[in-house]
Amino acid sequence: MNPGLRLGVTAALTVALSGCVTARVEEFMQTDLDMSGDEAVVILTNRQDAVIETEDSFSECLFGQLRSRAGDVNIISENRFKDEMFPWFEPRLAPTRAELVNVLLEEPVIAKRVEDLNVRYLVWIHGESEARNKQGVMTCTLSPAGGGCLGVLSWDNNSNYEASIWDIQAGEPMGIISTEATGTSVVPALGVPLPLIARTKNASCKSLGQQLGDILAG
Amino acid sequence: MRIHPQRRERRSIRVLFGLLTALTLAGCAGTVVIEQEFPEPVVQPLPFSAGIYYSPQFSEYVYTEEEGKLTFELGTKQQAVYDKIFGALFEQTIPVPSPDQDNSSYGVDLVLEPVLEEYAFLSPAETATNFYAVSMKYQIRLYSDQGTIVGYWPFVAYGKDRKRFVNGNQSLGEATTLALRDAAAAMVSQFKGVVEKQQWRTPLPPNEVSSP
């Protein structure tokens, strides 16, 4: 197959195997960020909510997006920061409001560690993706003569995430960026199941990463 | 070597059934392992010398379930975590052979013994959520340098991790890791205050609980 045709087929398959997704981003910044030198930004996920827990895969995706979109900015990963600050950013102790960072920094050893890491902003990610309204029936059989599936399944995918930016030096909130992505996934099967998955989490990660990356890159 | 098509088909089906069985059983049996190394806590040490005692029940603790189908050698890991916690909390730590003997010759101000009272977990099926949830019920016993018990400090550490499609044991290991990290958070933020007040210098009634 010639390269052009192969590319076309790949693109067509990618479109066919992805459900439609609609994503929107809202930004509310109180003031512009003011980063200087090699000041660092930390991406953290909020683990204190008993109901909602942001997926590790989302924070890893966002970290990757920011790395590629705001390449010059020193971005510290959640795991590294939590280890460096252990155990002050574990769910039991992590500050729940920007003002509480000041209380934490009253402890000299903690303040010294933050200074050594040169951290200026914390970005707290909160939210998750979920599947709702599951509908349809699919029956699969497997026998020595062969196997296959018949039927159709569908469900709605919804991803809601929010990034709160805190200035760790001033102990003040800087703004919030929120993103919502929705879509419907369908898996029709006439022998072989053909999953058409609405990748709302991926869409949210990309849209939030783009917006946040632009803000961080100035 | 040529394989007859019908034999090849049967073999493929056997392999498929084998894989499905392995996937089904993967979350229910086996050994849980904690691979993560724990960082040093960021804390200003207290100006005390603490004797540390780990009982064999603590340092060799193995969680077993369903006639040994699931085993979890937790003792070594939790001792390593407490070594780091105590090492960060006190200016000096000294292992002692027994907590309820005269340990003044070791030059310690107090002796501490962590006790794991209960390790429990809930699977996603039991909680009807997507998470494994772990709780670890600890008690820190405080002894004077003379071997008299002077206080108890109980607390519960929690951890949870999203279930993985294939390996439930990995989620359980991760949830336990987070519970151990939570134990460190409780010790550094709350137990430190108990010791700072030097409560062990005044003997407490055995059942009095010094909770946060």
Chai-1 contact restraints between the chains, C-beta under 6 A:
chainA,res_idxA,chainB,res_idxB,connection_type,confidence,min_distance_angstrom,max_distance_angstrom,comment,restraint_id
A,D83,B,P39,contact,1.0,0.0,6.0,A-B,restraint_1
A,F86,B,P39,contact,1.0,0.0,6.0,A-B,restraint_2
A,F86,B,P41,contact,1.0,0.0,6.0,A-B,restraint_3
A,P87,B,P41,contact,1.0,0.0,6.0,A-B,restraint_4
A,P87,B,A184,contact,1.0,0.0,6.0,A-B,restraint_5
A,P87,B,A185,contact,1.0,0.0,6.0,A-B,restraint_6
A,P87,B,V188,contact,1.0,0.0,6.0,A-B,restraint_7
A,E90,B,R181,contact,1.0,0.0,6.0,A-B,restraint_8
A,E90,B,D182,contact,1.0,0.0,6.0,A-B,restraint_9
A,E90,B,A185,contact,1.0,0.0,6.0,A-B,restraint_10
A,R92,B,D182,contact,1.0,0.0,6.0,A-B,restraint_11
A,R92,B,A185,contact,1.0,0.0,6.0,A-B,restraint_12
A,L93,B,A185,contact,1.0,0.0,6.0,A-B,restraint_13
A,L93,B,S189,contact,1.0,0.0,6.0,A-B,restraint_14
A,V109,B,V42,contact,1.0,0.0,6.0,A-B,restraint_15
A,V109,B,Q44,contact,1.0,0.0,6.0,A-B,restraint_16
A,I110,B,V42,contact,1.0,0.0,6.0,A-B,restraint_17
A,R113,B,V42,contact,1.0,0.0,6.0,A-B,restraint_18
